[in-house]
Amino acid sequence: MATTNPLQFIQQVRSEVSKVVWPTRREVLLTTVMVFIMAALTAVFFALVDLGIREGLKSVLGMFG
């Protein structure tokens, strides 16, 4: 592996960073809101699954207890 001096490394890093397409403020806001919505929907889904499993276990254990 070839070694580069620190100055060349910094130049290469700056060159690569300039190629990055940064998201706009609107895109960041929109994706953030979507993440919160998906997290809320996932929480509701797993809460309902938990309630279903809990009630199922209560009924099965109630038959034997």
C-alpha positions in Angstrom: 0.0 0.0 0.0 1.4 3.4 -1.0 1.9 6.0 1.6 0.8 9.5 1.1 1.9 12.6 3.0 -0.7 14.5 5.1 -1.1 17.3 2.6 -2.0 14.9 -0.2 -4.4 13.1 2.1 -6.2 16.3 3.1 -6.4 17.3 -0.6 -7.9 13.9 -1.5 -10.4 14.2 1.4 -11.5 17.6 0.3 -11.9 16.4 -3.3 -14.1 13.5 -2.2 -16.2 15.6 0.1 -16.9 18.0 -2.7 -18.5 15.2 -4.6 -21.1 14.5 -1.9 -24.6 15.6 -2.7 -26.0 17.0 0.5 -29.7 16.9 1.2 -31.8 20.0 1.4 -33.4 21.2 4.6 -36.8 20.2 3.2 -35.5 16.6 2.5 -34.1 16.3 6.0 -37.3 17.5 7.6 -39.4 15.2 5.4 -37.3 12.1 6.2 -37.2 13.0 9.9 -41.0 13.2 10.0 -41.3 9.9 8.1 -39.0 8.2 10.6 -41.1 9.4 13.5 -44.3 8.3 11.8 -42.9 4.8 11.1 -41.6 4.5 14.6 -45.1 5.4 16.0 -46.8 2.9 13.7 -44.3 0.2 14.6 -44.9 0.9 18.3 -48.7 0.7 17.9 -48.3 -2.6 15.9 -46.2 -4.3 18.5 -48.4 -3.0 21.3 -51.4 -4.6 19.6 -49.4 -7.9 19.1 -48.4 -7.8 22.7 -52.0 -7.4 23.8 -53.2 -10.2 21.6 -50.5 -12.6 22.9 -51.3 -11.6 26.5 -55.0 -12.2 26.1 -54.4 -15.5 24.4 -52.1 -16.7 27.2 -54.7 -15.5 29.8 -57.4 -17.6 28.1 -55.2 -20.7 27.7 -54.0 -20.5 31.3 -57.5 -19.7 32.6 -58.7 -23.0 31.1 -56.1 -25.0 33.1 -56.0 -22.9 36.3 
